Amino acid sequence: MEKFNTVVIGAGQAGIATSEHLHAQGIEHIVLERGRIAERWRSERWDSLVANGPAWHDRFPGMEFPMDRDAFADKESVAQYFEDYAKMINAPVRTGVTVNCAEPHNTGAGFLLETSHGPIEARNIVCATGPFQKPAIPPIIPQTARVTQMHSTAYRNPDNLPEGAVLVIGGGSSGSQIAAELHAAGRDVFLSIGPHDRPPRRYRGRDNVWWLGVLGVWNMDTPAPGTEHVTIAVSGALGGQTVDFRRLAERGITLLGMSSGYENGILQVADDLKTNLDAGDKNMLSLLEAADAYVARTGIDLPEEPEAWNIPNDPNCVTNPIRALDLADRNISTVIWATGFQFDYGWLKADTFDDQHRPLQQRGVSAVPGLYFVGLPWQSRRGSSFIWGVWHDAKFIADQIAIQESYLSYQPSETNASAP
């Protein structure tokens, strides 16, 4: 049986960052990955996906992307970035290894891992499987319905879908980008939108991520009440553009409120479209207001941009919203669920989860000795699940492991050892 001080599970952004910091601390470790490095970027995203932040920002401190710093890296470039980074830091990654079960050792401290390549013992485990684990599809439309259903992780491009119109459910980054791509390809598109934040892509010559940084938003340590699961509609597609649902409607996409039920081929739609759009506008305008206040306070020389405050008039699909959508009558052949993800820690047999199977932890440190998490949403701040944010959280976890190692290696002096 192989034995390691620390086993990191997952070789995406969280696992590679953790490996870098463990190496800096001199901690023996191995990184196990069931697929390839950054596998989800490679095989669970649509073909045209790009990062939602510019290359100068969405990266680790030790390496820049080999491209224009203000460009948005495509998914293959992101995956290659992490593969190159792993090589640069000489990360001990083993690909093609699935962890089937991990549990505290029944004969003492540490853990026993059952993997597809045999058992492993470890003093510490770092779960670096990230926030995008198991696709979440609300049980609204039954699988027996005469329509193709898929999660956004299974969508690749318009040509791979059956002929006909498409219903996209979810108004976050994935849903808004997929809907726009399908419409540009000539499809009739219906987009079901729930509550969301809608920040500007750029304002007064600076990207949204820059404003979130200087305004301290990235460092918020807890979400505002009721906003823990609010989606964010932001996009780096086509060079980076502000997501504006009303303008999508002007181009021909039919907007809907939240999907609330289904019966006899008809989707029931909540009467909340206008409310959701207005709340998204309010979120955007509040950021513009904070940005203007920052400019006035600091005296920084940035050009004014009054047109950014303009909100288009409500299109017909907003003023006369659809409340019942007959899928067959509208020739809808495909439903794409852009509805986010759930955690999936079924392989981890440890008493460290709440009743919704979410990890119980503080900044990634669980109550189970030697068990840690990296890459969770809001692990230490708003930026925790982003590329740059996970690097800093991984450093904290590596530091905590090193601190515990220093305690375990402590030997009392001869004077103290012999004292009565």
C-alpha positions as CSV (number, residue, x, y, z in Angstrom):
1,M,0.0,0.0,0.0
2,E,1.3,3.4,-0.9
3,K,1.5,6.0,1.8
4,F,1.6,9.8,1.5
5,N,1.5,12.7,3.9
6,T,-1.2,14.4,1.8
7,V,-3.4,13.3,-1.0
8,V,-5.0,16.1,-3.1
9,I,-8.1,14.9,-5.0
10,G,-8.7,16.7,-8.2
11,A,-6.3,18.3,-10.7
12,G,-8.2,21.3,-11.8
13,Q,-7.4,24.9,-10.7
14,A,-7.9,24.0,-7.0
15,G,-5.7,20.9,-7.0
16,I,-2.9,22.5,-9.0
17,A,-2.8,25.6,-6.7
18,T,-2.8,23.3,-3.6
19,S,0.1,21.3,-5.0
20,E,2.1,24.5,-5.6
21,H,1.7,25.6,-2.0
22,L,2.3,22.1,-0.5
23,H,5.5,21.9,-2.4
24,A,6.6,25.3,-1.1
25,Q,6.0,24.0,2.4
26,G,8.0,20.9,1.7
27,I,5.0,18.6,2.3
28,E,5.1,15.3,0.5
29,H,1.9,14.8,-1.5
30,I,0.3,13.4,-4.6
31,V,-2.6,14.8,-6.8
32,L,-5.1,12.3,-8.1
33,E,-7.2,13.1,-11.1
34,R,-9.8,10.8,-12.6
35,G,-9.5,12.3,-16.1
36,R,-6.9,14.8,-17.4
37,I,-5.6,17.9,-15.8
38,A,-8.5,20.5,-15.9
39,E,-10.8,17.8,-17.3
40,R,-14.0,19.7,-16.8
41,W,-12.7,22.6,-18.9
42,R,-12.0,20.1,-21.7
43,S,-15.0,17.8,-21.8
44,E,-17.8,19.3,-19.8
45,R,-18.2,22.8,-21.5
46,W,-19.5,23.9,-24.9
47,D,-17.1,24.4,-27.8
48,S,-17.1,28.3,-27.9
49,L,-16.8,28.8,-24.1
50,V,-14.3,31.4,-22.9
51,A,-13.4,32.6,-19.5
52,N,-15.6,35.1,-17.9
53,G,-12.7,37.3,-16.8
54,P,-9.8,38.7,-18.9
55,A,-6.5,36.9,-19.1
56,W,-4.6,39.5,-16.9
57,H,-7.0,38.7,-14.0
58,D,-8.2,35.1,-14.3
59,R,-4.8,33.4,-13.7
60,F,-2.3,32.3,-11.0
61,P,0.3,34.9,-9.9
62,G,3.2,32.7,-11.2
63,M,2.3,32.6,-14.9
64,E,0.5,34.7,-17.5
65,F,-1.5,33.5,-20.4
66,P,0.4,33.6,-23.7
67,M,-2.1,36.1,-25.3
68,D,-3.4,39.6,-25.1
69,R,-3.8,40.4,-21.5
70,D,-7.2,41.9,-22.0
71,A,-8.5,38.9,-24.1
72,F,-10.7,36.2,-22.7
73,A,-9.1,32.7,-22.9
74,D,-11.0,30.0,-24.7
75,K,-11.6,26.8,-22.8
76,E,-8.8,24.9,-24.5
77,S,-6.3,27.6,-23.6
78,V,-7.5,27.5,-20.0
79,A,-7.0,23.8,-19.8
80,Q,-3.5,24.1,-21.4
81,Y,-2.6,26.8,-19.0
82,F,-3.2,24.5,-16.0
83,E,-1.4,21.7,-17.7
84,D,1.6,24.0,-18.3
85,Y,1.4,25.3,-14.8
86,A,1.5,21.8,-13.4
87,K,4.6,21.1,-15.4
88,M,6.2,24.3,-14.3
89,I,5.8,23.5,-10.6
90,N,6.5,19.8,-11.2
91,A,3.2,18.9,-9.6
92,P,3.0,15.2,-8.8
93,V,-0.2,14.6,-10.7
94,R,-1.5,11.1,-11.5
95,T,-4.2,11.2,-14.2
96,G,-6.7,8.5,-14.9
97,V,-7.1,7.6,-11.2
98,T,-10.6,7.6,-9.7
99,V,-11.1,7.8,-5.9
100,N,-13.9,5.4,-5.3
101,C,-13.9,5.9,-1.5
102,A,-12.1,7.8,1.1
103,E,-12.7,7.5,4.9
104,P,-10.9,8.1,8.2
105,H,-8.6,5.1,9.1
106,N,-10.3,2.8,11.6
107,T,-7.0,1.9,13.2
108,G,-5.7,5.4,14.0
109,A,-5.1,8.9,12.5
110,G,-5.2,9.5,8.8
111,F,-7.3,8.1,5.9
112,L,-7.7,5.1,3.7
113,L,-8.5,5.7,0.0
114,E,-9.7,3.1,-2.3
115,T,-8.8,4.1,-5.9
116,S,-9.0,2.5,-9.3
117,H,-5.3,1.9,-9.0
118,G,-5.3,0.4,-5.6
119,P,-5.4,1.5,-1.9
120,I,-3.6,4.5,-0.5
121,E,-3.0,5.7,3.0
122,A,-2.7,9.4,3.8
123,R,-2.4,11.6,6.9
124,N,-4.3,14.4,5.2
125,I,-6.8,14.7,2.3
126,V,-7.5,17.9,0.4
127,C,-10.8,17.7,-1.6
128,A,-10.1,19.9,-4.6
129,T,-13.0,18.8,-6.8
130,G,-14.4,22.3,-7.1
131,P,-17.9,23.7,-7.1
132,F,-19.0,22.3,-10.4
133,Q,-19.5,18.6,-9.6
134,K,-23.0,17.3,-10.3
135,P,-25.3,19.0,-12.8
136,A,-28.5,20.2,-11.1
137,I,-31.7,19.8,-13.1
138,P,-34.9,20.7,-11.4
139,P,-37.6,18.0,-11.7
140,I,-40.0,20.1,-13.8
141,I,-40.2,18.4,-17.2
142,P,-40.4,14.6,-17.0
143,Q,-37.8,12.6,-19.0
144,T,-40.8,11.0,-20.8
145,A,-41.6,14.3,-22.4
146,R,-41.2,14.3,-26.2
147,V,-38.3,16.7,-26.1
148,T,-34.5,16.4,-25.9
149,Q,-33.3,17.5,-22.5
150,M,-29.7,18.2,-21.5
151,H,-27.7,20.1,-18.9
152,S,-25.4,22.9,-20.2
153,T,-22.4,20.5,-19.5
154,A,-23.7,18.3,-22.4
155,Y,-24.2,21.1,-24.9
156,R,-21.4,21.6,-27.4
157,N,-22.7,23.7,-30.4
158,P,-25.9,24.4,-32.3
159,D,-25.2,21.8,-35.0
160,N,-25.3,19.0,-32.4
161,L,-28.9,19.7,-31.5
162,P,-32.0,18.4,-33.2
163,E,-33.7,20.7,-35.7
164,G,-36.2,23.0,-34.1
165,A,-36.5,25.8,-31.5
166,V,-34.6,25.6,-28.2
167,L,-35.7,26.5,-24.7
168,V,-32.8,27.5,-22.5
169,I,-33.6,27.5,-18.8
170,G,-31.3,29.7,-16.6
171,G,-30.3,33.3,-17.0
172,G,-26.7,33.2,-15.6
173,S,-23.5,33.2,-17.6
174,S,-24.0,29.8,-19.2
175,G,-27.7,30.3,-20.1
176,S,-27.3,33.8,-21.6
177,Q,-24.2,32.8,-23.7
178,I,-25.8,29.6,-25.0
179,A,-29.0,31.4,-25.9
180,A,-27.1,34.1,-27.8
181,E,-25.1,31.5,-29.7
182,L,-28.1,29.5,-30.7
183,H,-30.0,32.6,-31.9
184,A,-26.9,33.7,-33.9
185,A,-27.0,30.3,-35.5
186,G,-30.5,30.8,-36.7
187,R,-32.5,29.0,-34.0
188,D,-35.7,30.2,-32.4
189,V,-34.7,30.6,-28.8
190,F,-36.8,30.9,-25.6
191,L,-34.8,32.0,-22.5
192,S,-36.3,31.4,-19.0
193,I,-34.7,33.8,-16.5
194,G,-34.7,33.8,-12.7
195,P,-33.2,36.3,-10.2
196,H,-29.7,37.4,-11.2
197,D,-27.0,39.9,-10.9
198,R,-26.1,41.7,-14.1
199,P,-22.8,43.6,-13.8
200,P,-21.4,45.6,-16.8
201,R,-18.6,44.0,-18.7
202,R,-16.7,47.3,-18.7
203,Y,-17.3,50.7,-17.4
204,R,-15.3,53.9,-17.9
205,G,-12.5,52.0,-19.6
206,R,-12.1,49.3,-16.9
207,D,-13.3,45.7,-16.8
208,N,-15.9,44.5,-14.3
209,V,-13.2,42.4,-12.5
210,W,-11.1,45.6,-12.0
211,W,-14.1,47.4,-10.4
212,L,-14.9,44.5,-8.1
213,G,-11.3,44.6,-7.0
214,V,-10.9,48.3,-6.2
215,L,-14.3,48.4,-4.6
216,G,-13.5,45.5,-2.3
217,V,-16.3,43.3,-3.6
218,W,-14.1,40.3,-4.3
219,N,-13.1,40.3,-0.6
220,M,-16.6,40.2,0.8
221,D,-16.5,37.3,3.2
222,T,-20.2,36.4,3.3
223,P,-23.0,36.9,0.8
224,A,-25.8,39.3,1.5
225,P,-28.9,37.6,2.9
226,G,-30.9,35.8,0.2
227,T,-28.1,36.1,-2.4
228,E,-26.2,32.9,-1.7
229,H,-27.4,31.3,-4.9
230,V,-28.1,34.3,-7.1
231,T,-26.7,33.7,-10.6
232,I,-24.4,36.2,-12.3
233,A,-25.0,37.1,-15.9
234,V,-21.6,38.1,-17.3
235,S,-19.8,37.0,-20.4
236,G,-16.4,37.1,-22.1
237,A,-17.8,35.9,-25.4
238,L,-17.2,37.9,-28.6
239,G,-14.5,39.9,-26.9
240,G,-16.5,40.6,-23.8
241,Q,-19.9,42.3,-23.8
242,T,-22.4,43.3,-21.1
243,V,-25.3,40.8,-20.9
244,D,-28.4,42.8,-21.6
245,F,-31.5,40.6,-21.7
246,R,-33.7,43.3,-23.2
247,R,-31.4,43.7,-26.2
248,L,-31.3,40.0,-26.6
249,A,-35.1,40.2,-26.9
250,E,-34.8,43.0,-29.4
251,R,-32.7,40.7,-31.6
252,G,-35.4,38.0,-31.5
253,I,-34.9,35.9,-28.3
254,T,-38.1,35.4,-26.4
255,L,-37.7,36.0,-22.7
256,L,-39.7,34.1,-20.1
257,G,-40.0,34.2,-16.3
258,M,-38.9,31.3,-14.2
259,S,-40.1,27.9,-15.3
260,S,-42.4,26.7,-12.5
261,G,-44.2,23.6,-13.8
262,Y,-45.1,21.3,-16.7
263,E,-48.2,19.4,-17.7
264,N,-49.4,17.8,-20.9
265,G,-46.6,19.4,-23.0
266,I,-47.1,22.9,-21.6
267,L,-44.5,24.7,-19.5
268,Q,-45.9,26.9,-16.8
269,V,-44.0,30.2,-16.4
270,A,-44.0,32.4,-13.3
271,D,-45.1,36.0,-13.5
272,D,-41.7,37.3,-12.4
273,L,-39.9,38.2,-15.6
274,K,-40.3,42.0,-15.2
275,T,-39.3,41.7,-11.5
276,N,-36.2,39.7,-12.3
277,L,-35.1,42.1,-15.1
278,D,-35.6,45.1,-12.9
279,A,-33.6,43.6,-10.1
280,G,-30.8,42.8,-12.5
281,D,-30.8,46.4,-13.7
282,K,-30.7,47.7,-10.1
283,N,-27.7,45.5,-9.5
284,M,-25.9,46.9,-12.5
285,L,-26.8,50.5,-11.7
286,S,-25.6,50.1,-8.1
287,L,-22.1,49.1,-9.4
288,L,-22.0,52.1,-11.8
289,E,-22.9,54.3,-8.9
290,A,-20.2,52.9,-6.7
291,A,-17.7,53.2,-9.5
292,D,-18.5,56.9,-10.0
293,A,-18.2,57.5,-6.3
294,Y,-14.8,55.8,-6.4
295,V,-13.6,58.0,-9.2
296,A,-14.8,61.1,-7.4
297,R,-13.2,60.1,-4.2
298,T,-9.8,59.1,-5.6
299,G,-9.5,61.6,-8.4
300,I,-8.5,58.8,-10.9
301,D,-8.7,60.0,-14.5
302,L,-11.2,57.7,-16.2
303,P,-13.6,58.9,-19.0
304,E,-17.2,59.4,-18.2
305,E,-19.7,56.9,-19.8
306,P,-23.2,58.3,-19.4
307,E,-24.6,55.9,-22.0
308,A,-23.9,52.9,-19.7
309,W,-26.8,54.1,-17.6
310,N,-29.4,53.7,-20.4
311,I,-31.9,50.9,-19.9
312,P,-33.8,49.9,-23.1
313,N,-37.5,49.9,-23.1
314,D,-39.3,46.7,-22.2
315,P,-39.8,44.5,-25.3
316,N,-43.2,42.9,-26.0
317,C,-42.2,39.6,-24.4
318,V,-41.8,41.6,-21.1
319,T,-44.9,43.8,-21.3
320,N,-47.0,40.8,-22.5
321,P,-45.3,37.9,-20.8
322,I,-45.9,34.3,-21.8
323,R,-47.3,32.3,-18.8
324,A,-47.9,29.0,-20.6
325,L,-45.5,27.7,-23.3
326,D,-46.8,24.9,-25.5
327,L,-43.5,23.2,-26.5
328,A,-44.9,21.4,-29.5
329,D,-46.8,24.4,-30.8
330,R,-43.6,26.5,-30.6
331,N,-41.6,23.7,-32.3
332,I,-39.3,23.4,-29.3
333,S,-37.3,20.2,-29.8
334,T,-34.6,20.8,-27.1
335,V,-34.5,22.0,-23.6
336,I,-31.1,23.1,-22.2
337,W,-30.9,23.3,-18.4
338,A,-28.3,26.0,-17.5
339,T,-29.3,25.6,-13.8
340,G,-26.0,25.2,-12.0
341,F,-24.5,22.3,-10.0
342,Q,-24.7,20.4,-6.8
343,F,-22.0,19.0,-4.6
344,D,-21.2,15.3,-5.0
345,Y,-19.1,13.9,-2.2
346,G,-20.7,10.4,-2.2
347,W,-17.2,8.9,-2.2
348,L,-16.1,10.7,1.0
349,K,-17.2,8.8,4.1
350,A,-16.7,11.4,6.8
351,D,-18.9,13.2,9.3
352,T,-18.4,16.7,7.9
353,F,-21.6,17.5,5.9
354,D,-24.9,19.2,6.6
355,D,-28.3,17.8,5.8
356,Q,-27.9,19.0,2.2
357,H,-24.5,17.3,1.9
358,R,-22.6,20.6,1.8
359,P,-19.2,20.5,3.5
360,L,-19.1,21.9,7.0
361,Q,-15.8,23.9,7.1
362,Q,-14.2,27.2,8.1
363,R,-12.0,28.5,5.3
364,G,-11.7,25.0,4.0
365,V,-10.7,23.4,7.3
366,S,-13.2,20.7,8.4
367,A,-13.9,19.4,11.9
368,V,-12.4,16.0,10.9
369,P,-8.7,16.2,11.6
370,G,-6.6,16.1,8.4
371,L,-9.6,16.8,6.1
372,Y,-9.6,20.0,4.0
373,F,-11.4,21.5,1.1
374,V,-10.3,23.9,-1.6
375,G,-12.4,25.6,-4.3
376,L,-15.7,25.9,-2.6
377,P,-17.9,29.0,-3.3
378,W,-17.5,31.6,-0.6
379,Q,-14.8,29.5,1.1
380,S,-13.1,32.6,2.4
381,R,-14.5,35.4,0.2
382,R,-16.6,36.0,-2.9
383,G,-13.6,35.3,-5.2
384,S,-12.9,31.8,-3.7
385,S,-14.2,29.7,-6.6
386,F,-12.5,31.9,-9.2
387,I,-9.1,31.0,-10.7
388,W,-7.2,33.7,-8.9
389,G,-9.2,33.4,-5.7
390,V,-8.6,29.6,-5.3
391,W,-4.9,30.1,-5.4
392,H,-5.0,32.2,-2.2
393,D,-7.4,29.8,-0.5
394,A,-5.0,26.9,-1.4
395,K,-2.1,28.7,0.3
396,F,-4.1,29.0,3.5
397,I,-4.9,25.3,3.5
398,A,-1.3,24.4,2.8
399,D,-0.2,26.6,5.7
400,Q,-2.7,24.9,8.0
401,I,-1.3,21.5,7.0
402,A,2.2,22.7,7.7
403,I,1.2,24.1,11.1
404,Q,-0.2,20.7,12.1
405,E,2.9,19.0,10.8
406,S,5.0,21.3,13.0
407,Y,3.0,20.3,16.1
408,L,3.2,16.6,15.3
409,S,7.0,16.8,14.8
410,Y,7.5,18.6,18.2
411,Q,9.9,17.0,20.6
412,P,10.2,18.4,24.1
413,S,13.6,19.4,25.3
414,E,15.5,17.0,27.6
415,T,14.8,19.3,30.5
416,N,11.0,19.3,30.0
417,A,11.0,15.6,29.2
418,S,12.6,14.7,32.5
419,A,10.6,17.1,34.6
420,P,8.3,15.5,37.2
